[in-house]
Amino acid sequence: MLGSAPGLSGRWERLEPRPRARMLRQVLHAGLRTSFHALGRFVASHPVFFASAPVLLSILLGASFSRYRVEEDVESLLAPKHSLAKIEGNLVDSLFPVNRSKHALYSDLQTPGRYGRVIVTTRKGSVLDPVHLDTILKLHRRIYQMQVTVPATGFNSFNYSFSYLCLPDDKNVCIIDDIIRAMEEIQLARTSNRSVPVLRYPITQLADGRQAYIGHQLGGVQGWGPSGAVRGPGTGARGEGVRSARALQLTYYLQARGSLMDRVASQWEKAFCAELQHFAALHPKLGLYPSASSSLRTDFQFSSVLARRPLLASLGLCGVLAVLCCSMRDCVRSKPWLGLLALLSITLSGLTAAGILNLTGATYNSTYLGIPFVMLGHGLFGSFEMLSSWRRTREDQHVKERVASVFEDVMLRFSGSTMLHLMTLGLAASPLTNMEAVRLFCRTAALAVTISYVYMLSFYSSCLVFTGYLETGYRHGCFCRRVPKPDRLDSKPAWYRCLMYTRYQDETQTTNTSHAVGHSHAHTPNPSLTHTHTHTHPHTANNPAAHAHAHVANSTHSHPHPLPHPTPTTDPHPQDSHLLLGCVRRCYGDWITNTYVKPFVVLLYLVYISFGLMGFLQVTQGSDPSALVAMDTATVLYTRAQQRYFSSYSPVIGFYIYESAPYWNASVQRDLLEYAKGFQRISWLEAYLNYLSEHNQSTSQPRENFTRTLRHSFLREPQFAHFADDIIFAERGQGEEPDVAASRIFLVAKTTENKREEMSVLLDTLRRLSLTSRVRFLIFNPSFVYLDRYAAAVSSPLRHSLLAVLFLLGLSSLAVVEPLVSVWLGLTLLSVQFGVLGFMTLWGVELDCMSVLCLISALGHSADCSGPLLCGFASGRGESRTRWVRVALERHGVPSLQTLICYSAALVPVGSVRSNLTRTLFRCLTLTAGCSALHTLAFLPTLLTFLPPSKSRGHRPGGEGQRQEVECVEMNDSTRVVDQITTV
């Protein structure tokens, strides 16, 4: 098939297939094309069945939307499924559950099932000013007294307040934030005209002597320096006095035991957010930013609600352009309805896939918004390729034979691109993928692409059959009315003649005959002809290298010079061609292959690679779930306020010692104190050692003395009683002091603006330290679930899919595809992926699960656009590279261009959706379409004109003897006479 031209380097010569492999490819190609030819005839013989069955199946499965369910657990979608942080979190919950805490809760450390949070900011002044402080305490009392009724109506309704739902302490009083207690002390002091207690930051001391960490409750803090100078926000040493604070965060924890309590807590969260909105309207000087446990899930799924109308607009805009792309000047050969029917076929396949998901109990999430665009790109590619092949078939053939020729020409490439889609999506949907959102998306997209492929073979092909019969009967492509002949059309108005313009077959045959004779040698017709029918290929228009029906006369004319390989025939009526086809044929094909344009295209590709590399080196991971929710929602506003006012310190990190350790040993004490050095910390061990030193006791005591003093003296002091929540004692024998089986301390790190990156580095550092420490410990924070191995979990599906595609191309090159076609297609996919990833980063898109989904789908989309062009170029023999590049652009570049136009137009309405998720989707898919268009229409046509494969292999003058040209004078059938020139 393909080989190397003389003079090419050795690395290309080694890619030349062996004769056996070439023969195997020829046999497989012939068998597959024959099978698709038979399938096309079968579909064309039963068009009613293949048109009605998909519609009925879609309607039946579409009735299953009563089982529509939305995914409730967002953490399972966006966090790595298998990670050490989840295992550590389960161990922490088993040792120190939230319900076990009876004194204090840290909102950044413990996230129970249900909670309500609010960040209060001031437009002017400080939240500690008397006016604002009184208003905030008033808000606290209103939330505390707020009631919800469950069920809303009926005799069994009950009112539930926060005091009933809250987590109680050891005195059966609701656990509230320590900053509330501090503010109540300040308010009481002001009311009693006493001196206001000093509030220190980030660790302050309450009236009962207990030290409390308020770094995550008070934000935008300005402190007093040692000499009374004012320090900047978030600066200062441990426990400095607070001069002013711009923000305050309050958290209200709820119990959710059982279905009834969970239902009540859910209603309380809704009432909580509504109460805060009402309170903010009454007090415009305060800014309130509420958040609840259900806010992330609600705002994440809200993107689907916002995208409903834009998706319908995308479908309508794509439909209009698809109609225009399928239209042409000739009203009979124009097929505008096929554009709408292609979209209908894609819509029906999506409805069928959704019905299957509903019946299998699958759930939906907002990442599924990208699936319609995966189906749209692949389905439009198949439909435009089939329509382009249809227009290259012989019009004198029967509709069944034309459809069979279309199947034979297109379906092998379309099936190959479908296999690439299924390979990339299928491997990303395998258990190898550690990101649940990616796995579910790829599984659903693979199902949708499979159904779309089947519907393209059945529904759309049957629609092509019906429009073919309309064309055979000379009926208008849009109004289905029979077009009158030219002699009757001359008497009509000008607008009617323009609307009904077409060319009848007798005009076409006359022009074809003169066109053929004008390009052949003059022969004297022989009145006595012997018609010998030699059939080598049913359809010559689709394969210029194949021989057509040869009608051999009894006299042949030998030429003294060997004729070149058959070249692609030009359209005898270029004015009847499609507008895009005419532009590519007359203008763009000559321009892009011009010698003076090629250097600029190569320079453009170097610029493309340079900017792609620039972005590739700046790729950042986006592990923040708030980056995937709708804009201007509670989650986004709350996150912005938290990053603005509470970014001085990291979240509270739990340092858990999960095995019994010799705390009384001096070396162990030094190690633990060294680990916590440099952190803001709340440590029972440090407080206990200070307590021993203050009472003139040695910190290195025997185990029994150490534990006895800890239990009976230290933990019974009021200011140290809250440390009882941080220690677990394990009983020993009777009469012996118990051991400290497990304990915890709390660490807080000083952070800068890159808070999540610093937390990731801190996590890795402390984990490495735990591997070499004598004390067995682990660290945990709920945010670690998203940070832990997030980069590997996100990038692995893309890496696996890319390797799978390259493996498939390499394997198929042994038996099905030309080796150099596989090489070129693999390099094109890598180049497109590289460009999309680089430009995506330069456009401000981080590498999160949504962008990775777009990158995975980009593999199939780029293969759809560039694969047919490469196959069309490689299949040609003879002539020059430039000539076959132009032919490939005419045959396969135009359908790719039509697909890219409709696909890009469908993306425009999505870009207007106010959602971070759809913004990422729009940017990534737009870059995918742009990079694919550059490679298909610019880079590949230019590079193929001077890089392998060669077009001269097998064409050696005199090597195959002199070729003979035989003139076929006529072929009679029941309706008309067809004249041909056939090269044998």
C-alpha positions, 0 to 999 in steps of 0.5 A, a space after each residue: 500500500 504505502 511505501 517510501 519514496 526514493 531518497 527518504 531517510 531510513 527511519 521512514 523506510 523502516 515503516 514500510 509494511 511487508 508484502 504479507 501485511 499489505 496483503 492482509 490489509 487489502 483482504 480485510 479492507 475488501 471484506 469490511 467494505 463488502 460487509 458495509 456495502 451489504 449492510 447499506 443495501 439492507 438498510 436501503 431495502 427496509 427504510 421504514 423499519 430503520 426509521 421508525 424503530 429508533 423513534 419508538 425505542 426512544 419514546 419508550 425509554 424516555 418514559 423512564 424519566 420518572 426515575 430521574 435521580 440527582 447525585 447527593 454525595 458531591 464529595 464522592 464525585 469530586 474527591 479521589 475515590 481511593 486515597 489515604 486521606 479517606 482511610 485516615 478520616 475513617 480512623 479519626 471518626 472511629 477514635 474521636 467522633 463528633 458526638 464525643 466532643 463535649 466542650 468545643 468543636 473546630 469548624 475547619 476540622 470537624 464537619 458533621 453531617 449537617 451544619 449551618 455557617 455564616 460569615 459576617 462582615 462589616 461595610 465600615 468599622 470592626 465587628 467588635 464595635 459596640 453597635 456591630 457586636 450587639 447586632 451579631 449577638 442579636 443574630 445569634 439569638 434569633 438563630 438559636 430561637 428559630 424553629 422549623 415545623 416538620 411536617 409542614 401541615 397535619 396533626 403530627 407536626 412538631 416545632 424543632 429549634 436549634 436547642 433540640 437539634 444541636 450537639 450538647 456538651 457535658 452539661 446538656 447545653 448546646 456547643 457554640 463557638 468560643 468567639 460567641 462566649 468572648 463577645 458575650 463577655 465583652 458585652 457584659 463588661 460594657 453593660 456593667 461599666 467594667 474594663 473590657 477583657 482583652 481579646 487575643 488572636 489567634 488564641 485567646 483566654 476565656 473567663 473560665 481560664 480556658 484557652 481557645 483558638 479563634 483564628 478560624 472565627 475572627 478574620 481580617 484582624 489588626 492587632 496591637 504591637 508591643 509598643 501600642 503600634 497597629 499591626 497589619 491584618 493577620 500579623 503578629 505574635 501568638 496571643 497579641 491583642 485584637 484592635 479590630 476585625 473585619 469578619 466573623 464566622 459562626 458555625 451551628 452544628 446539628 445532629 442528624 441521627 435517623 431519617 426523621 432528624 436528617 429531614 428536620 436538619 435539612 429543613 432547618 438549613 433552609 430556614 437558616 439561609 432564609 433567616 440570614 437573607 431576611 436579616 441582611 435586608 434589615 441590616 445593610 451595614 453588615 454583609 452576611 455570607 451563609 453556607 450549609 452542608 447542602 450548599 455545595 451539592 445544591 450549587 453544583 447541581 444548579 449549573 444544570 438548571 442554568 444551562 437548560 435554556 442555553 442548551 436549547 439555544 445551542 441546539 437551535 443555532 446548530 440546527 440552523 447552521 446544519 440546514 445551511 451546510 446541507 443546502 446548495 443552489 440545486 434545489 433537487 440535490 440540496 438536502 436541508 432536511 438532513 441537517 435537522 434529521 442529523 440533530 434529531 438522530 443525535 437527540 434520539 440517541 441521547 434520549 435512549 441513553 438517558 432512558 437506559 441510565 434511568 432504568 439502571 438506577 444511575 444518578 445524574 450530575 452537572 458534569 454530564 453537560 459535556 456529553 451532548 457535545 461529545 455526541 454532537 461532534 461525533 454525530 455531525 461528523 458522520 452525517 456530513 461525511 455520508 452526505 459528502 459521499 452521497 454527492 460523489 455517487 453516480 446519479 444514474 444508479 438506483 437509490 439502494 446502490 447509492 446508499 450501499 456505496 455510501 456505506 462502503 465508502 464512509 462506514 469504515 472510517 466512521 466505525 474506526 473513529 467510533 472505536 477510538 471514542 469508545 477506547 478512550 472513554 471506556 478505559 477512562 470509565 474502568 476501575 483504573 480511574 480513581 475519580 468517580 466523576 470522570 468514571 461516571 462521565 466516561 461510562 455514560 458518554 461511551 453508552 451515548 456514543 454507541 447508541 449514536 453510532 447505531 442510530 446513525 446507521 439506522 435512522 439517519 441512513 433511512 432518512 438518506 434513503 427517503 431524500 434519495 428517492 426525492 432526488 430521483 423523482 426530481 422533487 424539491 429538497 425542502 418542499 418535496 414538490 416536483 420541480 418542472 422541467 426547464 421548458 416549463 420553468 421559463 415562463 415562471 417569474 424570476 424568483 420562482 425560477 431561482 427557487 426551483 433551479 436544478 439540472 435535469 439528467 439529460 443536461 448533465 449527461 450531455 455535459 458529461 459526454 462533452 467533458 469526457 470527450 474533450 479530455 480523451 483521444 479522438 476515436 472513430 466510432 465502430 458500429 459493431 461493438 461487443 459489450 463485455 461487462 467487467 465489474 471491479 468496483 461498484 462505485 468509481 467516484 468514491 475511489 479514483 484508483 479503482 476501475 469502473 464498469 468497463 464495456 470493452 469494444 472489439 477494437 482497442 487503441 494502444 497508446 505509445 506512452 503509459 498513462 498515469 494513474 487515474 486522477 480524481 474527476 472534477 465536478 462537471 458543474 462546479 456552479 451546482 456544488 456546495 458553497 464551502 466545497 466551491 471555496 475549498 476547490 477553487 480558492 483554499 486548496 490552491 492557497 494552502 498548498 502554495 509554495 509561498 504560504 507553506 513557510 508561514 504555516 510552518 512558522 504558525 505551527 512553531 508558534 502554536 507549539 511554543 505557546 502550548 509549551 508555555 502553558 504546559 509548564 504552568 499547569 496547576 491543579 484545581 482541587 477546590 470543589 467551589 471552582 465547579 459550582 454556579 457563579 454568584 451562589 452561596 458557595 462561591 460568595 462564602 468561599 470568596 469571603 473566607 479566602 479574603 478574611 480567613 487566609 492568614 491561617 490554615 484550617 485546623 489540622 488534627 495531629 492524631 496519635 492512634 497508638 499507645 505511646 510512652 508520653 512520660 518518656 522525656 525523648 518522646 515528649 521532646 519529639 512531639 514538641 518538636 513536631 508541633 514547633 512553628 505551629 499555632 497549637 492547642 496541645 494537651 501535652 504541652 499544657 500538661 507539661 507546663 502544669 507539671 512545671 508550675 507545680 514543681 513536678 518532674 515532667 519525666 515520671 513513671 507511667 503510673 504517676 504520669 497518668 494518675 496526675 493527668 486524670 485526677 489533677 490536670 483534667 479536673 481543673 476547669 481551664 483544662 477540662 476540655 482536654 478530656 475530649 482529646 485523650 482516650 484511656 484504655 483500661 489495664 488490669 484491676 488496680 492499675 492506672 489506664 494507659 493513654 491509648 490515643 490522643 490528639 492535638 490541634 495545629 494551625 499553620 501560618 499561610 499566604 495566598 496560595 493556601 491550598 498549595 501550602 496545605 498540600 506541601 504540608 500534608 506531604 511533609 508531615 506524612 513523610 515525617 510519620 514514616 520515620 517517627 517513633 510515635 505512630 501518628 497521622 494528620 487529618 483535615 476534611 480538605 485533605 480528601 480533595 488534596 490527597 493525590 488529586 493530581 494523579 487521580 485527575 491526570 491518570 484517566 487522560 494518560 491511560 486514554 492517550 496510551 490506549 489510543 496510541 496502542 490501538 493505532 499501533 495494533 490496527 496498523 498491522 492489519 487495518 490501517 496504513 502504518 504511516 496513517 497511524 503514525 500521522 494520526 497519533 502525532 496529530 492527537 498528541 499535538 492537539 492534546 498538547 495545544 489544548 492543555 497549554 492554551 487552556 492553562 493560559 486561558 485560566 483553566 485549572 486541571 480539574 475533573 471537568 477539564 480532564 473530561 474535555 481533554 479525554 473527549 478531545 482525543 475522539 474529536 480530533 480523530 474525527 476531524 483529521 482521520 478521514 483527511 489522512 486516510 484520503 491522502 494516503 489512499 491516493 496513488 500517482 499524481 503529486 502530493 499537492 494534488 492529493 492534498 487538494 483532493 483530500 481537502 475537497 472530500 474530507 476537509 469540507 465535512 470536517 469544516 461543516 462539523 466544526 462550524 456547527 459544533 463551534 456555534 453550539 458552544 456559543 450559548 454555553 459560554 453565557 451561562 453563569 457557572 464555573 463548570 460551564 465556563 471550563 466546559 466552554 473554554 476547553 471545548 472551544 480550544 478543542 475545536 480550534 486546535 482540531 480545525 488548525 490541524 485539519 485545515 492548515 497544519 496537515 495539508 501543508 506538512 503532507 506536501 513534503 513529508 511521507 507518505 510518498 505518492 510515487 511508489 509503484 508508478 514506474 514508467 515501463 515497469 508494468 507495461 503499456 496501459 491501454 485505454 478502451 473507449 466505451 461507446 454506450 451502455 443501455 438501460 431501461 431509462 437512459 444512455 450513459 457514456 463513459 471513458 474507462 481506463 483498464 
